[in-house]
Amino acid sequence: MDYDEVLADLRRRDEADSSRDTAPLRPADDAVHIDSTSHYIEEVIDQICSLAREAR
């Protein structure tokens, strides 16, 4: 399998999972989205830990 084939398969599966009638896959109402695109893993961990401390 090549990259494009794997990506297409993931997109098909995500679409099927999120649009099914019974128990569609979706984020929880209180979920926090963290975009880690341009961050180092340490920055993402720090952000997660900060959110956890605030939730206490």
C-alpha positions in Angstrom: 0.0 0.0 0.0 1.2 3.5 -0.7 0.5 6.7 1.3 -2.4 7.9 -0.9 -4.2 4.5 -0.6 -3.8 4.4 3.2 -5.0 8.0 3.5 -8.0 7.4 1.4 -8.9 4.3 3.4 -8.6 6.3 6.7 -10.8 9.0 5.3 -13.5 6.4 4.2 -13.4 4.8 7.6 -13.6 8.1 9.5 -16.6 9.1 7.4 -18.4 5.8 7.9 -17.7 5.9 11.7 -18.8 9.5 12.1 -22.0 9.2 10.0 -23.4 5.9 11.2 -26.9 5.9 12.8 -25.9 4.0 15.9 -23.3 5.6 18.2 -21.6 7.8 15.6 -17.9 8.6 16.4 -17.6 12.2 17.5 -15.7 14.2 20.1 -17.3 14.5 23.5 -19.2 17.7 24.2 -16.5 18.9 26.6 -13.5 17.7 24.5 -10.6 20.0 24.1 -9.0 20.1 20.7 -5.2 20.5 20.7 -3.6 21.3 17.4 -0.1 20.0 17.6 0.8 20.7 14.0 3.6 23.2 14.6 4.6 22.3 18.2 7.2 20.1 19.8 5.9 17.1 21.8 7.1 18.8 25.0 4.9 21.8 24.3 1.9 19.6 23.7 2.6 17.7 26.9 2.9 21.0 28.8 -0.5 22.2 27.4 -2.2 18.9 28.4 -0.7 19.1 31.9 -1.9 22.7 32.2 -5.4 21.7 31.1 -5.4 18.9 33.7 -4.3 21.2 36.5 -7.1 23.7 35.6 -9.7 20.9 35.6 -9.0 20.0 39.3 
